[in-house]
Amino acid sequence: MSWLKTLFFFSTLVLVFLFAALAVNQQQVALSFVTWQTPFTLSIFWWLLMALLLGVLLGWLYNLVRHLPLRLQVRKLTKALAAAEQALETHASVQVEESQGTAPVKQTSRPNPEPQKPTR
């Protein structure tokens, strides 16, 4: 439910920004880059909106490229951890059965050391 509140907040914020920018920036301009100039004119609002959308798109693409390998690694490590926990649980249940006597207990035989004779 928290994500819904966040989504609503950001949607409202974007709408307020759009209407405020649209109301204020109505002057028609053409962009110029060194010697090149756009063949058409748009209001400042539309240029700003395109710059914002382009920045959001490039940021999303960078995030995807940067974090996708990390997400795949986390998924792989999570699976390995689950397998290790399953093996540990199986091993622990076998030890519990052995200590309760329900499973045969394998004992190792140790040779008894011979008593040492006192030396004179």
C-alpha positions in Angstrom: 0.0 0.0 0.0 3.0 2.3 0.6 4.0 2.1 -3.1 0.5 3.3 -4.0 0.8 6.4 -1.9 4.3 7.1 -3.4 2.9 6.6 -6.9 0.0 9.0 -6.2 2.3 11.6 -4.6 4.7 11.6 -7.6 1.9 11.6 -10.1 0.4 14.6 -8.4 3.7 16.3 -8.3 4.3 15.8 -12.0 0.9 17.1 -12.9 1.4 20.2 -10.8 4.8 20.8 -12.4 3.3 20.3 -15.9 0.5 22.8 -15.4 2.7 25.3 -13.7 5.3 25.1 -16.5 2.7 25.2 -19.2 1.1 28.3 -17.7 4.5 30.2 -17.3 6.5 29.1 -20.4 4.4 30.0 -23.5 7.1 31.9 -25.4 8.0 30.2 -28.8 11.7 29.5 -29.2 14.0 27.6 -31.6 17.0 25.8 -30.2 20.4 26.6 -31.5 23.5 24.3 -31.2 26.7 25.9 -32.5 25.7 26.6 -36.1 22.6 24.3 -36.3 19.1 25.6 -35.4 15.9 23.7 -35.2 13.7 24.3 -38.2 10.6 24.7 -36.0 9.7 26.6 -32.9 8.1 25.3 -29.8 7.2 26.8 -26.5 9.8 26.6 -23.7 7.5 24.2 -21.9 7.7 21.5 -24.6 11.5 21.8 -24.9 11.8 21.4 -21.1 9.3 18.4 -21.1 11.3 16.7 -23.9 14.5 17.2 -22.0 13.0 15.8 -18.8 11.6 12.8 -20.6 14.9 12.2 -22.4 16.7 12.4 -19.0 14.3 10.0 -17.4 14.7 7.5 -20.3 18.5 7.7 -20.3 18.6 7.3 -16.5 16.3 4.2 -16.7 18.5 2.7 -19.4 21.6 3.3 -17.4 20.0 1.8 -14.3 19.0 -1.3 -16.3 22.4 -1.8 -17.7 24.2 -1.2 -14.4 21.9 -3.2 -12.1 20.8 -6.1 -14.3 24.0 -8.1 -13.8 23.8 -7.4 -10.0 20.2 -8.7 -9.9 21.2 -11.8 -11.8 24.0 -12.4 -9.3 21.6 -11.9 -6.4 19.2 -14.4 -7.9 22.0 -17.0 -8.3 23.3 -16.5 -4.8 19.8 -16.7 -3.4 19.3 -20.1 -5.0 22.7 -21.3 -3.8 21.9 -20.1 -0.3 18.5 -22.0 -0.4 20.3 -25.1 -1.5 22.9 -24.8 1.3 20.2 -24.2 3.9 18.3 -27.3 2.7 21.5 -29.3 3.0 22.2 -28.0 6.4 18.6 -28.8 7.5 19.0 -32.3 6.2 22.3 -32.8 8.0 20.9 -31.4 11.2 17.9 -33.7 11.1 20.2 -36.7 10.6 22.3 -35.7 13.6 19.1 -35.3 15.7 18.0 -38.8 14.7 21.4 -40.2 15.6 21.4 -38.6 19.0 17.9 -40.0 19.7 18.9 -43.5 18.7 16.5 -43.9 15.9 19.3 -44.2 13.4 22.3 -46.4 13.8 25.2 -44.5 15.3 28.5 -45.0 13.6 31.2 -45.1 16.2 34.9 -45.0 15.5 37.0 -47.4 17.5 40.1 -46.0 19.2 42.8 -48.2 20.4 43.3 -48.0 24.1 46.8 -46.7 24.8 48.9 -49.2 26.8 49.7 -48.1 30.2 53.2 -46.8 30.5 55.6 -48.7 32.6 57.5 -46.6 35.0 61.1 -46.3 34.1 63.9 -46.5 36.7 
